[in-house]
Amino acid sequence: MIPANPNEANGTDRRVLGLALRVAALVLVCLWAYAPAMRGGWVWDDDEEIVSNAVIRDPAGLTKLWLGPTGSDYFPLKTAFQWLEWHAWGDATLGYHLASVALHVLSALLVWRLLSKLGIRSAWLGGLLFAVHPVAVESVAWIAELKNTLSLPPLLLSMCAYVDYDSGRERRSLALSVAWFTASMLCKTSGVMLPVVLLAYIWWRRGRIVRRDLASVSPFLAVSLALGAVTVWFQRQRAMGGMELGIGGFWSRAMVAGRALLFYLSKCLLPVGLMPVYPRWDLGAFSPLQLLPWAVIAALAAWMWRNRAGWGRHALLGAFFFAANLAPVLGLVPMAYSRLSWVADHLAYISLIAVAGLAAAAMDAVLKPGRNRAAAWSVAALAVMALAGESRGYSAIFADNEAFWTYAASRNPGAWIAQSNLGLILYSKGQVPAAIDRYREALRIDPDSDGTHVNLGNALAHAGMSAEAEAEYNAAIRIRPDNTDARTDLAALDLAAGRYGEAVEQYDRILQMRPTDPVALRSCAEAHYREANGLGNAGRVGDAEAEYREAVRLWPSFVEARANLGLALATQGRWGDAIAELEDALRIKPSYAEAHAYLGFALAGAGRLPEAIDQYEEALRIEPGAAEVHYNLAAALRAAGRSREADIQSEEAARLGAGR
């Protein structure tokens, strides 16, 4: 047996140790940067995304999220992951944060792997820069942005598999790449531009694109077009719901897109002044000067193209990757987030890979033989430390909702959503006047925020200012007629004021939009019931019957409405129908004393005195102090020839105050 070469074994051990140390360094620095966020709670729409999401809490939700999505997006793999998280740790936020950070670390490791496959020797630095870059904080520290951290690992695995396919032409690698891409798109369609990115990679590698290359990219294009169209539909029909984005026509969108692209580049190169909601810059009237960003972009592209024989080729690939992955979110395609701002850090999560990759490639150029490697790595280490420190500080604002929105409002006082959400926080703490001030400030900035009108209405109603609250609810409905929260709250005001007909109108509109909503059905039934009581007391028994019937139709187990319907029928002498309704009521609630009494009245009217007496006695067994029941029982007993017993019941009725 030939002994192993000790030098070769030592070299292998050193490589393994070096690899382990680099992995450990990347993981530990990333954990340090995100430690403040991991102690945080729910912020912004985390509660809506997780805690209040009925699909997430439903044991059968895994089926519903695929076949009957109710949210503003169709990302079933992301929602399935959230379903698993909720059933694993409920509302304990640490688990969600750990999962997001772990996925981000995995993405950083895969960035390292992808850059290595592209021949970049400093690929580890690229992965490390991606791991600690502050622009990634919003995607990682904000629980609701799981769709970003969950969709990126399969997207990177898809790219790695395609590089393998392009090197060896193994169809298995191509199939694997398509499968990973599909999985990524089902988490979030932010990777929709992968087909054109792959074509750019092919050009970078061989300088041309042939028919075989187009054929290899076609499955990605099919997935991209199909799931991209689904996302656009959900955005338009669910997320935007007809809201006015204020983005204008083509030229306005072009101005936004050019400026946004340079904005993202500036934040990736110098990540300072980051904030949850950036100021929404004023477009103003169109001017050719507003297209200046595109002139700058074109000049940069031309400069790189002229140098494509050398460094420009690599720069073009990185720049194209950066711009292409931002293209769907630059404003050219309408999306709901534009209502708040034209730009957001979480929209640049994928494009950040290009910046990290170009930095690693630049490091390769610096580390050429004869240059000071120690100085280069010292500068890189300082940059990593600075980025990690900035990320740690920024991630701390995600610790709780109040810190988050206080920071957002301090950095961008013109962010109406920050003012509105601070109002919600103050309202929950019982500081109603301060909450009202915040809501009014939010509406001064953006008078068309229907949600803020509803929140202000709730605060005003809590303060006893019903007329002002009603005006706010109506303002919300004028802005967005399908705002069911506004209609629900307005109906509640109507109910409290005894305007039952108006309340019914609001609930009817809600049920047109949400015909199976159990809360709306019960509330509408309650409004019909109260309206029926008023009609009955006014002697309009026939009209009352119609309202009771509608209440029962909406809520079949509404026992009070069913019993009163039986009484209304009996009052009209329709004994058989009355008996049937009252028997149904007692099947629902056998211990309902009033239903027994009403059934006794109907049976007596139908001439079935023994049964009527039994029902009256049962009602009194349940509720002995019901004076009117004693009185009616006395009448039934007397009609049955049981005078002595009737006298006893009459005396008891008189003692309790009935029959006077």
Long-range contacts (C-beta under 8 A, 24 or more apart in sequence): 22-124, 23-109, 25-128, 26-105, 26-108, 26-109, 26-112, 26-124, 26-127, 26-128, 26-131, 27-105, 29-128, 29-131, 29-132, 29-384, 29-388, 30-101, 30-104, 30-105, 30-108, 30-131, 30-132, 31-101, 31-105, 32-388, 32-392, 33-131, 33-132, 33-388, 33-389, 33-391, 33-392, 33-395, 34-97, 34-101, 34-104, 34-137, 34-140, 34-141, 34-391, 34-392, 34-395, 35-392, 35-395, 36-392, 36-395, 36-396, 36-398, 36-399, 37-97, 37-101, 37-137, 37-140, 37-141, 37-395, 37-396, 37-398, 37-399, 38-94, 38-97, 38-98, 38-101, 39-94, 39-97, 39-399, 40-93, 40-97, 40-141, 40-398, 40-399, 40-400, 41-93, 41-399, 41-400, 41-401, 42-93, 42-143, 42-401, 43-142, 43-143, 43-398, 43-400, 43-401, 43-404, 44-142, 44-144, 44-276, 44-401, 44-404, 44-421, 45-144, 46-93, 46-142, 46-143, 46-144, 48-144, 49-82, 49-143, 49-144, 50-82, 50-85, 50-86, 50-91, 50-96, 50-143, 50-144, 51-91, 53-82, 55-79, 55-83, 56-82, 56-83, 56-86, 57-86, 69-234, 71-238, 72-234, 72-235, 72-238, 72-239, 72-336, 73-147, 73-188, 73-231, 73-234, 73-235, 73-238, 73-239, 74-230, 74-231, 74-234, 75-147, 75-151, 75-186, 75-187, 75-188, 75-189, 76-186, 77-150, 77-183, 77-186, 77-187, 78-146, 78-147, 78-150, 78-151, 78-186, 78-187, 78-188, 81-146, 81-150, 81-187, 82-146, 93-143, 96-143, 96-146, 97-141, 97-143, 99-146, 100-140, 100-141, 100-143, 100-145, 100-146, 100-149, 101-140, 103-146, 103-149, 103-150, 103-152, 103-153, 104-131, 104-136, 104-139, 104-140, 104-149, 105-131, 106-153, 107-149, 107-152, 107-153, 107-156, 110-152, 110-153, 110-156, 110-157, 110-160, 111-156, 111-353, 111-356, 111-357, 113-156, 113-160, 114-156, 114-159, 114-160, 114-163, 114-353, 115-356, 115-357, 115-360, 117-160, 117-163, 117-164, 118-163, 118-357, 120-357, 120-360, 120-361, 120-364, 121-364, 121-367, 122-360, 122-361, 122-363, 122-364, 122-367, 123-360, 124-360, 125-359, 125-360, 125-363, 125-380, 125-384, 126-356, 126-357, 126-359, 126-360, 127-356, 128-384, 129-355, 129-356, 129-359, 129-360, 129-383, 129-384, 129-387, 130-352, 130-353, 130-356, 132-384, 132-387, 132-388, 132-391, 133-268, 133-271, 133-352, 133-355, 133-356, 133-387, 133-391, 134-271, 134-274, 134-387, 134-390, 134-391, 134-394, 135-267, 135-268, 135-271, 135-274, 135-345, 135-348, 135-349, 135-352, 136-345, 136-349, 136-352, 136-391, 137-274, 137-345, 137-391, 137-394, 137-395, 137-398, 138-274, 138-276, 138-344, 138-345, 138-346, 139-345, 139-346, 139-349, 140-395, 141-394, 141-395, 141-398, 142-346, 142-398, 145-346, 147-187, 147-188, 147-190, 148-188, 148-190, 148-346, 148-349, 150-187, 150-188, 151-184, 151-185, 151-187, 151-188, 151-190, 151-191, 152-184, 152-191, 152-349, 152-350, 153-184, 154-180, 154-181, 154-183, 154-184, 154-187, 155-180, 155-181, 155-184, 155-191, 155-194, 155-350, 156-353, 158-184, 158-191, 158-194, 159-194, 159-197, 159-198, 162-198, 162-201, 163-201, 165-216, 166-201, 166-202, 166-205, 166-216, 174-216, 174-219, 177-220, 178-219, 178-220, 178-223, 181-220, 181-223, 182-223, 182-227, 185-223, 185-224, 185-227, 186-227, 189-227, 189-228, 189-230, 189-231, 190-325, 190-328, 190-329, 190-347, 190-349, 190-350, 191-325, 191-350, 192-224, 192-227, 192-228, 192-231, 192-328, 193-224, 193-324, 193-325, 193-327, 193-328, 194-220, 194-224, 195-220, 195-221, 195-224, 196-324, 197-320, 197-321, 197-324, 197-325, 200-316, 200-317, 200-320, 200-321, 200-324, 201-317, 204-313, 204-314, 204-316, 204-317, 228-328, 232-333, 235-334, 235-335, 235-336, 236-334, 239-335, 239-336, 240-334, 240-335, 240-336, 240-339, 241-480, 241-482, 242-480, 243-336, 243-339, 243-480, 244-448, 245-334, 245-336, 245-338, 245-339, 246-338, 246-339, 247-331, 247-334, 247-338, 248-283, 251-286, 252-283, 252-286, 253-331, 253-332, 254-291, 254-294, 254-332, 255-283, 255-286, 255-290, 255-291, 255-293, 256-283, 256-330, 256-331, 256-342, 257-330, 257-331, 257-332, 258-291, 258-292, 258-293, 258-294, 258-297, 259-290, 259-293, 259-342, 260-326, 260-330, 260-331, 260-342, 260-343, 261-293, 261-297, 261-323, 261-326, 261-330, 262-293, 262-296, 262-297, 263-343, 264-322, 264-326, 264-343, 264-347, 264-348, 264-351, 265-322, 267-345, 267-348, 268-322, 268-348, 268-351, 268-352, 268-355, 269-355, 271-387, 271-390, 272-390, 273-411, 274-345, 274-394, 275-407, 275-408, 275-411, 275-412, 276-397, 276-404, 276-407, 276-408, 276-418, 277-340, 277-341, 277-344, 277-408, 277-412, 277-415, 277-417, 277-418, 278-341, 278-342, 278-343, 278-344, 278-412, 279-341, 279-412, 279-414, 279-415, 280-340, 280-341, 280-342, 280-414, 281-342, 297-323, 311-365, 314-358, 314-361, 315-358, 318-354, 318-355, 318-357, 318-358, 318-361, 319-354, 321-351, 321-353, 321-354, 321-357, 322-351, 322-354, 322-355, 323-351, 325-350, 325-351, 325-354, 326-351, 340-415, 340-417, 341-415, 401-425, 414-445, 415-445, 416-442, 416-443, 416-445, 416-446, 416-449, 416-452, 417-442, 417-449, 419-445, 420-449, 420-451, 420-452, 420-455, 423-452, 423-455, 423-456, 423-459, 424-455, 427-455, 427-458, 427-459, 427-462, 432-459, 432-462, 432-463, 433-463, 435-459, 436-460, 436-463, 448-479, 449-479, 450-475, 450-476, 450-477, 450-479, 450-480, 450-483, 450-486, 451-476, 451-483, 451-485, 453-479, 453-486, 454-483, 454-485, 454-486, 454-489, 457-486, 457-489, 457-490, 458-489, 461-489, 461-493, 466-493, 466-496, 466-497, 469-493, 482-513, 484-510, 484-513, 484-514, 484-517, 484-520, 488-519, 488-520, 488-523, 491-523, 491-527, 494-527, 495-526, 495-527, 495-530, 498-530, 498-534, 500-527, 500-528, 500-530, 500-531, 500-534, 501-531, 503-527, 503-530, 504-528, 504-531, 511-554, 521-554, 521-555, 522-554, 522-555, 522-558, 524-554, 525-550, 525-551, 525-552, 525-554, 525-555, 525-558, 525-561, 526-551, 526-558, 528-554, 528-561, 529-558, 529-560, 529-561, 529-564, 532-561, 532-564, 532-568, 533-564, 536-564, 536-568, 541-568, 541-571, 541-572, 542-572, 544-568, 545-569, 545-572, 557-588, 559-585, 559-588, 559-589, 559-592, 559-595, 560-594, 562-588, 562-595, 563-592, 563-594, 563-595, 563-598, 564-598, 566-595, 566-598, 566-599, 566-602, 567-598, 567-601, 569-602, 570-598, 570-601, 570-602, 570-605, 573-605, 575-602, 575-603, 575-605, 575-606, 576-606, 578-602, 578-605, 579-603, 579-606, 591-622, 592-622, 593-619, 593-620, 593-622, 593-623, 593-626, 593-629, 594-619, 596-622, 597-626, 597-628, 597-629, 597-632, 600-629, 600-632, 600-633, 600-636, 601-632, 604-632, 604-635, 604-636, 604-639, 609-636, 609-639, 609-640, 610-640, 612-636, 613-637, 613-640, 625-656, 626-656, 627-652, 627-653, 627-656, 627-657, 627-658, 627-659, 628-653, 628-658, 630-656, 630-658, 631-658, 631-659
